[in-house]
Amino acid sequence: MSMHLERARLLLAQSRPQDAERESMLALSQQPDDPQALALLALSRLEQGKKEPALDAARNAVGLAPDEPFFHSVHAHVLRDLERPDEAF
């Protein structure tokens, strides 16, 4: 895991979503197809109320790693906040 992803996780845990978004974007600039970075980006954007951009990032994470349950969980979490839980299944 990259240094930026580790920082993003820590910043999310510290309720610093803007900083976590920045670190996720830095990780994506180094590795654009990293589903972990996209999932963390989705969570950080969701905490900031950026729901549609969060959904885009979550969908991209699932698309890159459809066999990983964590990314489906993030996607479902975003859909729940968008009040679209039926799409989560």
C-alpha positions as CSV (number, residue, x, y, z in Angstrom):
1,M,0.0,0.0,0.0
2,S,1.3,3.4,-0.9
3,M,2.1,6.1,1.6
4,H,-0.7,8.2,0.3
5,L,-3.3,5.4,0.8
6,E,-2.0,4.9,4.4
7,R,-2.4,8.6,5.0
8,A,-5.8,8.7,3.5
9,R,-7.0,5.9,5.8
10,L,-5.6,7.7,8.8
11,L,-7.1,11.0,7.8
12,L,-10.5,9.4,7.4
13,A,-10.2,7.8,10.8
14,Q,-9.4,11.3,12.2
15,S,-12.5,12.8,10.5
16,R,-10.4,14.8,8.1
17,P,-12.1,14.0,4.8
18,Q,-10.7,16.9,2.7
19,D,-7.2,15.8,3.5
20,A,-8.1,12.2,2.9
21,E,-9.5,13.2,-0.5
22,R,-6.2,15.0,-1.4
23,E,-4.2,11.9,-0.4
24,S,-6.4,9.6,-2.4
25,M,-6.1,11.8,-5.4
26,L,-2.3,11.8,-5.0
27,A,-2.4,8.0,-4.9
28,L,-4.5,8.0,-8.1
29,S,-2.1,10.3,-9.8
30,Q,0.6,7.6,-9.3
31,Q,-1.6,4.6,-10.0
32,P,-4.8,5.6,-11.8
33,D,-6.4,2.2,-11.7
34,D,-6.1,1.5,-8.0
35,P,-9.4,0.4,-6.6
36,Q,-8.3,1.0,-3.0
37,A,-7.6,4.7,-3.8
38,L,-10.9,5.0,-5.5
39,A,-12.8,3.5,-2.5
40,L,-11.0,5.9,-0.1
41,L,-11.8,8.7,-2.5
42,A,-15.4,7.7,-2.5
43,L,-15.6,7.6,1.3
44,S,-13.8,10.9,1.8
45,R,-16.1,12.6,-0.8
46,L,-19.1,11.1,0.9
47,E,-18.2,12.6,4.2
48,Q,-17.9,16.0,2.6
49,G,-21.4,15.7,1.1
50,K,-20.1,15.2,-2.5
51,K,-22.5,12.3,-3.1
52,E,-22.5,12.0,-6.9
53,P,-18.7,12.2,-7.2
54,A,-18.5,9.7,-4.4
55,L,-20.8,7.4,-6.3
56,D,-18.6,7.7,-9.4
57,A,-15.5,6.7,-7.5
58,A,-17.2,3.8,-5.8
59,R,-18.5,2.5,-9.1
60,N,-15.1,2.7,-10.6
61,A,-13.6,0.8,-7.7
62,V,-16.1,-2.0,-8.1
63,G,-15.5,-2.0,-11.8
64,L,-11.7,-2.5,-11.3
65,A,-12.1,-5.2,-8.6
66,P,-15.5,-6.8,-8.9
67,D,-14.5,-9.8,-6.8
68,E,-13.6,-7.8,-3.7
69,P,-16.4,-7.4,-1.2
70,F,-14.9,-4.2,0.4
71,F,-15.5,-2.2,-2.8
72,H,-19.1,-3.4,-3.0
73,S,-19.6,-2.4,0.6
74,V,-18.3,1.1,-0.2
75,H,-20.6,1.3,-3.2
76,A,-23.6,0.2,-1.1
77,H,-22.7,2.7,1.6
78,V,-22.7,5.5,-0.9
79,L,-26.0,4.4,-2.4
80,R,-27.6,4.3,1.0
81,D,-26.6,7.9,1.6
82,L,-28.1,8.8,-1.8
83,E,-31.3,7.1,-0.6
84,R,-31.0,4.5,-3.4
85,P,-30.6,1.3,-1.3
86,D,-32.4,-0.8,-3.9
87,E,-29.5,-0.3,-6.3
88,A,-27.1,-1.8,-3.8
89,F,-28.2,-5.3,-4.5
